[in-house]
């Protein structure tokens, strides 16, 4: 009985994280009213580092490089290698047209420059 309750709770938690946690929203217009500050959320995103962009767009579903919906497809080196992912372009292609439950990130949501920053961050961080 306790084991089945734990399983149900775990499944519910994963579903909640999947449905609510994965965010493809654009960054907020923080500081857009200041002179010289980026005027749009896309411009704001383009001023951020790969790490900051990863935390904003990816970390809800890929905490610490993992994968909450498919552990076999984590962002760690062994899993990337196993799935034939070795370059930033490979990662950007997946971000644009995922073949799993991952939400796609089009160019209106995440510029090519920022998608590449995230990809480079992933490859350098989760070796």
N, CA, C and O of each residue as an XYZ file, in Angstrom:
508
protein
N       0.831     -1.189      0.000
C       0.000      0.000      0.000
C       0.872      1.247      0.000
O       0.653      2.156     -0.800
N       1.854      1.298      0.886
C       2.742      2.451      0.961
C       3.539      2.599     -0.330
O       3.743      3.711     -0.819
N       3.986      1.478     -0.874
C       4.756      1.515     -2.118
C       3.927      2.091     -3.260
O       4.447      2.891     -4.039
N       2.675      1.720     -3.384
C       1.823      2.239     -4.456
C       1.533      3.719     -4.253
O       1.427      4.460     -5.230
N       1.402      4.172     -2.995
C       1.186      5.589     -2.729
C       2.407      6.390     -3.131
O       2.275      7.475     -3.698
N       3.595      5.876     -2.849
C       4.836      6.554     -3.222
C       4.935      6.647     -4.742
O       5.305      7.693     -5.276
N       4.609      5.567     -5.440
C       4.654      5.561     -6.909
C       3.689      6.585     -7.488
O       4.050      7.325     -8.403
N       2.476      6.636     -6.970
C       1.477      7.582     -7.459
C       1.949      9.008     -7.212
O       1.820      9.864     -8.087
N       2.493      9.267     -6.033
C       2.996     10.597     -5.702
C       4.140     10.988     -6.619
O       4.190     12.123     -7.092
N       5.053     10.074     -6.876
C       6.190     10.344     -7.752
C       5.732     10.642     -9.173
O       6.214     11.590     -9.793
N       4.816      9.851     -9.689
C       4.288     10.069    -11.041
C       3.596     11.426    -11.114
O       3.782     12.163    -12.082
N       2.813     11.755    -10.117
C       2.119     13.048    -10.104
C       3.120     14.196    -10.075
O       2.937     15.194    -10.772
N       4.170     14.066     -9.280
C       5.190     15.118     -9.194
C       5.894     15.312    -10.527
O       6.126     16.447    -10.945
N       6.233     14.232    -11.193
C       6.893     14.327    -12.498
C       5.963     14.984    -13.512
O       6.400     15.833    -14.290
N       4.706     14.607    -13.514
C       3.747     15.207    -14.442
C       3.586     16.693    -14.185
O       3.518     17.476    -15.133
N       3.524     17.095    -12.938
C       3.395     18.512    -12.602
C       4.623     19.274    -13.080
O       4.502     20.342    -13.679
N       5.809     18.723    -12.814
C       7.035     19.371    -13.274
C       7.053     19.478    -14.786
O       7.455     20.503    -15.336
N       6.628     18.440    -15.448
C       6.635     18.436    -16.916
C       5.655     19.465    -17.464
O       5.998     20.225    -18.369
N       4.448     19.495    -16.928
C       3.425     20.383    -17.453
C       3.659     21.838    -17.089
O       3.400     22.724    -17.904
N       4.137     22.101    -15.899
C       4.308     23.472    -15.458
C       5.749     23.931    -15.459
O       6.018     25.127    -15.575
N       6.674     23.008    -15.332
C       8.067     23.393    -15.147
C       8.784     23.819    -16.391
O       9.596     24.742    -16.334
N       8.530     23.199    -17.505
C       9.244     23.522    -18.741
C       8.716     24.835    -19.268
O       7.536     24.954    -19.597
N       9.576     25.803    -19.345
C       9.152     27.126    -19.742
C       9.818     27.544    -21.028
O      11.034     27.431    -21.179
N       9.020     28.025    -21.950
C       9.609     28.586    -23.149
C       9.225     30.058    -23.264
O       9.261     30.639    -24.349
N       8.860     30.646    -22.134
C       8.512     32.050    -22.138
C       9.757     32.882    -22.354
O      10.859     32.496    -21.961
N       9.569     34.017    -22.977
C      10.675     34.935    -23.177
C      11.026     35.585    -21.858
O      10.194     35.640    -20.953
N      12.247     36.078    -21.736
C      12.632     36.764    -20.510
C      11.762     37.997    -20.286
O      11.217     38.562    -21.234
N      11.640     38.402    -19.050
C      10.891     39.598    -18.721
C      11.698     40.824    -19.135
O      12.912     40.745    -19.323
N      11.012     41.957    -19.275
C      11.674     43.195    -19.682
C      12.261     43.896    -18.460
O      11.891     45.033    -18.165
N      13.152     43.246    -17.761
C      13.764     43.832    -16.583
C      14.639     45.006    -16.981
O      15.553     44.855    -17.792
N      14.371     46.151    -16.428
C      15.224     47.295    -16.636
C      15.075     47.948    -17.996
O      15.920     48.766    -18.358
N      14.052     47.634    -18.764
C      13.905     48.201    -20.094
C      13.677     49.708    -20.045
O      13.892     50.393    -21.045
N      13.245     50.238    -18.895
C      12.990     51.670    -18.803
C      14.255     52.474    -18.569
O      14.211     53.699    -18.682
N      15.383     51.847    -18.248
C      16.637     52.552    -18.011
C      17.272     52.925    -19.343
O      17.219     52.137    -20.286
N      17.869     54.106    -19.441
C      18.551     54.485    -20.674
C      19.674     53.499    -20.982
O      20.449     53.132    -20.099
N      19.755     53.080    -22.225
C      20.804     52.159    -22.636
C      20.498     50.704    -22.341
O      21.236     49.820    -22.775
N      19.428     50.439    -21.613
C      19.061     49.057    -21.298
C      18.354     48.455    -22.511
O      17.748     49.183    -23.297
N      18.428     47.128    -22.670
C      17.718     46.493    -23.782
C      16.236     46.837    -23.748
O      15.625     46.850    -22.679
N      15.659     47.113    -24.906
C      14.271     47.539    -24.967
C      13.293     46.373    -25.065
O      12.132     46.502    -24.676
N      13.748     45.255    -25.574
C      12.840     44.124    -25.732
C      13.360     42.928    -24.954
O      14.531     42.864    -24.583
N      12.458     41.981    -24.717
C      12.875     40.788    -23.989
C      13.875     39.984    -24.806
O      14.758     39.348    -24.230
N      13.762     39.992    -26.135
C      14.728     39.278    -26.966
C      16.110     39.919    -26.829
O      17.115     39.216    -26.726
N      16.160     41.252    -26.828
C      17.441     41.939    -26.641
C      18.008     41.647    -25.262
O      19.219     41.489    -25.109
N      17.146     41.575    -24.260
C      17.598     41.253    -22.916
C      18.223     39.869    -22.880
O      19.291     39.689    -22.296
N      17.574     38.892    -23.495
C      18.110     37.528    -23.519
C      19.473     37.502    -24.188
O      20.357     36.762    -23.757
N      19.658     38.293    -25.230
C      20.906     38.274    -25.964
C      22.072     38.876    -25.182
O      23.222     38.759    -25.607
N      21.795     39.517    -24.048
C      22.877     40.051    -23.224
C      23.289     39.072    -22.130
O      24.229     39.350    -21.386
N      22.613     37.941    -22.016
C      22.871     36.992    -20.943
C      23.898     35.945    -21.351
O      24.142     35.712    -22.534
N      24.495     35.318    -20.333
C      25.451     34.244    -20.555
C      24.712     32.942    -20.855
O      23.505     32.832    -20.639
N      25.459     31.959    -21.357
C      24.884     30.640    -21.600
C      24.321     30.031    -20.329
O      23.266     29.398    -20.349
N      25.025     30.225    -19.229
C      24.556     29.683    -17.955
C      23.228     30.317    -17.541
O      22.305     29.613    -17.132
N      23.130     31.640    -17.646
C      21.894     32.329    -17.265
C      20.740     31.906    -18.174
O      19.619     31.704    -17.707
N      21.015     31.775    -19.461
C      19.976     31.341    -20.400
C      19.543     29.906    -20.113
O      18.355     29.588    -20.170
N      20.517     29.036    -19.803
C      20.191     27.652    -19.455
C      19.275     27.624    -18.237
O      18.274     26.908    -18.223
N      19.619     28.405    -17.217
C      18.795     28.440    -16.006
C      17.392     28.946    -16.310
O      16.422     28.462    -15.726
N      17.273     29.902    -17.205
C      15.979     30.480    -17.531
C      15.124     29.549    -18.384
O      13.935     29.384    -18.109
N      15.704     28.943    -19.404
C      14.927     28.194    -20.377
C      14.963     26.676    -20.179
O      14.035     25.992    -20.610
N      15.996     26.132    -19.547
C      16.207     24.684    -19.581
C      16.215     23.977    -18.229
O      15.848     22.805    -18.136
N      16.630     24.680    -17.192
C      16.906     23.996    -15.921
C      15.676     23.392    -15.254
O      15.819     22.483    -14.437
N      14.480     23.862    -15.571
C      13.280     23.256    -14.966
C      13.136     21.798    -15.372
O      12.740     20.962    -14.560
N      13.453     21.491    -16.616
C      13.332     20.118    -17.104
C      14.663     19.372    -17.096
O      14.694     18.143    -17.147
N      15.762     20.124    -17.031
C      17.100     19.531    -17.037
C      17.900     19.993    -15.817
O      18.977     20.567    -15.980
N      17.399     19.757    -14.596
C      18.143     20.189    -13.405
C      19.490     19.471    -13.332
O      19.566     18.250    -13.471
N      20.537     20.238    -13.113
C      21.901     19.699    -13.023
C      22.253     18.822    -14.220
O      23.016     17.865    -14.087
N      21.701     19.144    -15.385
C      22.011     18.386    -16.592
C      21.225     17.100    -16.746
O      21.450     16.352    -17.697
N      20.319     16.831    -15.844
C      19.508     15.618    -15.939
C      18.367     15.802    -16.930
O      18.395     16.709    -17.762
N      17.375     14.943    -16.836
C      16.193     15.048    -17.681
C      15.038     14.429    -16.905
O      15.009     13.216    -16.694
N      14.082     15.258    -16.476
C      13.022     14.754    -15.605
C      12.046     13.835    -16.327
O      11.420     12.986    -15.693
N      11.904     13.990    -17.642
C      10.934     13.154    -18.342
C      11.559     11.937    -19.021
O      10.859     10.968    -19.313
N      12.877     11.976    -19.277
C      13.547     10.851    -19.927
C      15.004     10.791    -19.464
O      15.882     11.344    -20.126
N      15.268     10.131    -18.348
C      16.621     10.083    -17.778
C      17.699      9.571    -18.745
O      18.876      9.892    -18.581
N      17.309      8.789    -19.736
C      18.281      8.289    -20.720
C      18.782      9.396    -21.637
O      19.794      9.231    -22.317
N      18.083     10.515    -21.658
C      18.460     11.627    -22.525
C      18.867     12.839    -21.705
O      18.378     13.948    -21.921
N      19.774     12.608    -20.753
C      20.278     13.709    -19.950
C      21.250     14.531    -20.792
O      21.505     14.209    -21.953
N      21.780     15.575    -20.207
C      22.729     16.438    -20.909
C      24.176     16.122    -20.549
O      25.084     16.868    -20.914
N      24.391     15.039    -19.847
C      25.738     14.650    -19.454
C      26.458     13.981    -20.617
O      25.831     13.378    -21.488
N      27.770     14.094    -20.619
C      28.602     13.638    -21.728
C      28.310     12.246    -22.236
O      28.198     12.045    -23.446
N      28.184     11.280    -21.348
C      27.952      9.890    -21.773
C      26.621      9.763    -22.513
O      26.542      9.085    -23.536
N      25.585     10.408    -22.003
C      24.273     10.337    -22.650
C      24.292     11.079    -23.984
O      23.707     10.614    -24.963
N      24.959     12.226    -24.025
C      25.054     12.960    -25.288
C      25.783     12.120    -26.326
O      25.346     12.014    -27.472
N      26.886     11.529    -25.918
C      27.661     10.687    -26.830
C      26.832      9.501    -27.319
O      26.835      9.180    -28.507
N      26.130      8.861    -26.401
C      25.291      7.712    -26.740
C      24.203      8.094    -27.747
O      23.788      7.275    -28.567
N      23.752      9.339    -27.676
C      22.702      9.823    -28.571
C      23.275     10.607    -29.765
O      22.541     11.317    -30.453
N      24.582     10.474    -30.005
C      25.272     11.076    -31.153
C      25.161     12.597    -31.176
O      24.940     13.202    -32.225
N      25.317     13.200    -30.005
C      25.279     14.655    -29.877
C      26.659     15.094    -29.408
O      27.072     14.770    -28.295
N      27.378     15.835    -30.259
C      28.745     16.208    -29.893
C      29.082     17.659    -30.189
O      30.145     18.128    -29.783
N      28.215     18.386    -30.880
C      28.515     19.773    -31.234
C      27.387     20.693    -30.785
O      26.266     20.243    -30.543
N      27.690     21.985    -30.674
C      26.621     22.934    -30.365
C      25.493     22.885    -31.395
O      24.322     23.015    -31.039
N      25.842     22.696    -32.671
C      24.811     22.616    -33.709
C      23.859     21.442    -33.476
O      22.660     21.550    -33.733
N      24.396     20.317    -32.987
C      23.543     19.162    -32.683
C      22.500     19.531    -31.623
O      21.331     19.159    -31.730
N      22.937     20.259    -30.614
C      22.026     20.643    -29.529
C      21.001     21.658    -30.018
O      19.820     21.561    -29.687
N      21.453     22.635    -30.807
C      20.528     23.647    -31.323
C      19.458     22.991    -32.196
O      18.290     23.375    -32.127
N      19.833     22.018    -33.006
C      18.850     21.314    -33.838
C      17.782     20.656    -32.976
O      16.599     20.685    -33.316
N      18.195     20.065    -31.867
C      17.234     19.425    -30.961
C      16.351     20.475    -30.291
O      15.155     20.256    -30.100
N      16.943     21.611    -29.937
C      16.150     22.680    -29.327
C      15.074     23.180    -30.291
O      13.966     23.514    -29.874
N      15.404     23.228    -31.565
C      14.464     23.737    -32.576
C      13.401     22.702    -32.941
O      12.228     23.040    -33.100
N      13.813     21.449    -33.073
C      12.888     20.382    -33.466
C      13.141     19.130    -32.635
O      13.728     18.163    -33.120
N      12.695     19.153    -31.379
C      12.912     17.984    -30.520
C      12.127     16.767    -31.007
O      11.043     16.891    -31.577
N      12.700     15.595    -30.769
C      12.033     14.361    -31.176
C      11.495     13.622    -29.952
O      11.299     12.408    -29.989
N      11.263     14.348    -28.887
C      10.748     13.748    -27.662
C       9.697     14.686    -27.083
O       9.089     15.474    -27.807
N       9.489     14.596    -25.786
C       8.483     15.429    -25.117
C       8.938     16.865    -24.903
O       8.172     17.690    -24.406
N      10.169     17.169    -25.269
C      10.708     18.506    -25.066
C       9.937     19.530    -25.895
O       9.557     19.269    -27.036
N       9.716     20.697    -25.297
C       9.076     21.782    -26.022
C      10.062     22.380    -27.019
O      11.241     22.524    -26.695
N       9.613     22.731    -28.222
C      10.525     23.358    -29.178
C      10.755     24.828    -28.820
O       9.869     25.498    -28.288
N      11.950     25.307    -29.119
C      12.302     26.714    -28.922
C      12.563     27.316    -30.289
O      13.632     27.117    -30.864
N      11.576     28.064    -30.823
C      11.764     28.669    -32.138
C      12.607     29.938    -32.013
O      12.934     30.374    -30.908
N      12.954     30.523    -33.159
C      13.829     31.702    -33.155
C      13.167     32.924    -32.533
O      13.865     33.836    -32.090
N      11.841     32.966    -32.489
C      11.160     34.080    -31.830
C      11.272     33.981    -30.316
O      11.216     34.992    -29.616
N      11.427     32.776    -29.817
C      11.561     32.556    -28.382
C      13.009     32.671    -27.955
O      13.315     33.256    -26.916
N      13.900     32.111    -28.758
C      15.314     32.049    -28.421
C      16.116     32.220    -29.708
O      16.033     31.393    -30.615
N      16.890     33.297    -29.778
C      17.658     33.571    -30.995
C      18.683     32.465    -31.246
O      19.018     31.702    -30.340
N      19.174     32.389    -32.473
C      20.217     31.411    -32.792
C      21.464     31.647    -31.945
O      22.112     30.697    -31.504
N      21.796     32.910    -31.723
C      22.964     33.261    -30.913
C      22.806     32.726    -29.482
O      23.738     32.150    -28.921
N      21.626     32.922    -28.906
C      21.400     32.466    -27.535
C      21.255     30.955    -27.446
O      21.692     30.345    -26.470
N      20.650     30.350    -28.450
C      20.557     28.885    -28.468
C      21.965     28.290    -28.498
O      22.239     27.294    -27.828
N      22.847     28.901    -29.271
C      24.231     28.424    -29.345
C      24.959     28.640    -28.010
O      25.760     27.799    -27.601
N      24.687     29.758    -27.331
C      25.287     29.991    -26.005
C      24.888     28.870    -25.046
O      25.722     28.358    -24.299
N      23.621     28.498    -25.070
C      23.145     27.417    -24.209
C      23.839     26.115    -24.583
O      24.300     25.383    -23.707
N      23.915     25.822    -25.879
C      24.533     24.587    -26.333
C      25.996     24.502    -25.913
O      26.455     23.452    -25.464
N      26.716     25.586    -26.056
C      28.124     25.620    -25.653
C      28.251     25.446    -24.140
O      29.152     24.756    -23.663
N      27.350     26.070    -23.393
C      27.343     25.913    -21.946
C      27.112     24.451    -21.564
O      27.804     23.922    -20.694
N      26.156     23.803    -22.199
C      25.851     22.400    -21.914
C      27.087     21.535    -22.177
O      27.461     20.717    -21.336
N      27.710     21.711    -23.322
C      28.864     20.879    -23.671
C      30.060     21.114    -22.748
O      30.818     20.184    -22.472
N      30.234     22.335    -22.275
C      31.378     22.605    -21.400
C      31.100     22.271    -19.934
O      32.035     22.015    -19.175
N      29.847     22.269    -19.529
C      29.501     22.094    -18.116
C      29.199     20.651    -17.739
O      29.626     20.187    -16.682
N      28.469     19.936    -18.591
C      28.001     18.599    -18.244
C      28.801     17.519    -18.963
O      28.230     16.614    -19.571
N      30.113     17.621    -18.891
C      31.016     16.678    -19.598
C      30.856     15.264    -19.129
O      31.540     14.368    -19.625
